[in-house]
Amino acid sequence: MNFLDIFLIIISSAGFLHGVLFAVYLCVLKKKKTKANILLGLILIFMAFRVGKSVLLNFGNDLEPLFIFAGLAFLLLIGPLLRWYVLAMTHVNFNISRGYIFELIPFFYCLLLVFL
């Protein structure tokens, strides 16, 4: 392993750690827990999961295929969560209604395919 590989692992791991810690702060430790903070925390968790999966995929040996394909399915959650976050920031009384849940159908479909 050369210097650039080690540097990439350190930077990626720092990004993963910062994403997880900030998400925990937003969702658990912050006193004013708004819907926007929770949605941003979820976005950060899924992005950190993607970064961690990519590091393991590039530098790990024999990564479980279920883990790889589940990570690809979680990409489909980032779009709706980002849309809901923007709506929560721009509308005072934002609630996730039943109509918004239909945006998660592609994620559940791909997650089901992962287990098949």
N, C-alpha and C positions, 0 to 999 in steps of 0.2 A: 504494500500500500504506500503510495507516494504522499507527498505533502498536500497536494491539492485534494486528494480523497479524504484525508484526515480533516482538512479545513472545511470541506463540504459537509462532513458528518457533524462537526462542531456547530457550524452555522445552522444547519437544518435542525439539529437537536435543540438548539437555543430557540429557534422559531417555534418548534413544537411545545417546548416548556413554557414559553411566554404566552402562547395561545391558550394553553390549558389553565395556567395560573390566572390570567386575566378573565377567562370565562368563569372560573370558580369564584373570583371576586365579584363579578357582575351578578351571578346567579345565587350565590350563597351569602357572601359577606357584606355586600352593600346594603345599607339600611333601607334606602328607598328602592324597592324592587319593582320597577315598572315593566310593562310588557315589552317595551323596546329593549331594555337591558337584558331581559331573559332571552329574547330573540337573538340579540347580538352575541350573547354567551353561547347559544346553540350553534350559531354560524361559526364562531371561533373554535368550538369543540370539533365540529365536522371538518373544518379546514386543518386543524392540528392533526386530526386522524389521517387526513390525506397526506400531509407532510410526513408524518411518521411512517405511514405505509410505503411511501415512495422511498424513504431512506432504507427501510428494511428490504424493499424489493431490489434496490441497487446494490446494497452491501451485505445483505443476509444470504444465507444458503438455505435452499429448499423451503421457501415460504409457502404456506398452505394456500392452495388455489381458492378455497372458500373465502379466505381473508382478502385476497386480491380482488375478487369479483364483488364482494360486499363493499369494498372501498369504492369501486366504480359505481355501485348503486347509490352510495351515499352522496355522490356528486349531484344526483337529481334532487336532493333535499336543499342544497345551497341556494338554488334559484328561488323557490317559493319562500324560504326563510328570509332571504334578502328583500324580496318584495314586501313581505309582511312587516319587516323591520322599517322600511321606508314609510309604509302606511302608518305604522305606529308612531313614527317620529313626526309625521305631518298632520295626523288627525288626533284630536284630543281624546276622544272616547272610542278608541279603536278596540274592537273585539274580533276574535277569529270566529267567523260564523261557519255554518255548514257548507256554504258555497266555496269557501277557501280550502276546505278539506279535499275537494275534488282535484286540486292541484297536486296532491300527493299520490295520485293513482299511478303515474309512471314509476315512482320510487318503489311502491309496494309490488308492482308488477315485476320490475327488475330484481327486487329482493327475493321474490318467489322463484324466479328463474335461477337465481344463484343456488338455492337449496335443491333444485331439481337437477 
